[in-house]
Amino acid sequence: MRTTYLLKQLISLVLPITVLVLVPMSLERNFTIGSIPAFAAGLLVMTAGLSVLVVTVYTFVTRGNGSLAPWFPTGKLVITGLYRYVRNPMIIGVLLVLLGESLAILSWKILKWAMIFFLINQAWFLLFEEPSLEKRFGDEYRHYKKMVPRWIPAFRQDPSEGKEDAKTGK
């Protein structure tokens, strides 16, 4: 059982490796530093993005009992950690890494890829992810969706507050 779980987690890494490594490498054959300040700023942005990714993947695994991949979804709705402030922090982390890569090597191609990646995700969330979450988690997800924005973090009340308990009505 543990081996299957670990295998699922490893397989789920196909997405970020493809988006963050394989596609940028196919777009830019020469990874050269354009300027030291841009490279340093790019590294800072990449580090921030990777930090967000690590935290969100850890939260998905430990709180949601799932993975970052849509083919191994979480068993529980994750509304803690960074998910208290924004519904898609994992994608924001990926975008930060892509923007950092673009800045570090001054690549317009990777910047365009970051924009395309965002648009793909916007469509995915609207057409598939959010309707699927509503079916799986019902009112709990609808409340969360109402309380927490999709892309721009908001530092409001806890998304679990203000909900009535289904058993007690309080």
C-alpha positions, 0 to 999 in steps of 0.5 A: 500500500505504501509503495503504491502511494509513493508511486502515485506521488512520483508519477504526479511529478510529471506535471511540474517537471514538464511545465517547469523544466521540459517545456522551457528547455525546449523553448530555450536551447541556450541558457545564458545569463543576460545580466547579473541583476536580472539573474539574481532577481529571477533566482529570488522569484524562482525560490519564492515559487518553489517554496509555494510549490513545496508548501502546497504539495505538502499540504495536499499530501498531508491534509488532503490525502492526495497528490498535486495531479488531477488523476490522483485527487485529494480525498478531502477538500484542502482549505488550510495553509496557503489555501486559506488565502487563494484557491490555486496557490500551487499554480501561482507557485508554478507561475512564479517559477516560470516568471523567475526562469524568464527573468533569470535568462531574459527569455521572452519565450518562457514568459509567453509560455507562462502566459499560455500556462496561465490561460490553460489553467484558467480554462481548466479551472472554469470548465473542469476543476471547479465543477468537479470540486462542486460535485465532490464536495458540494456546499463545503466547496461552494462556501470555500469558493465564495470566501476565497478568490481564485488567483489574487490572495485575500487575507480575510477570515478563515474559509471554514468560519461562517458555515453552518454545521450540517449536523447541528445547524449552528 
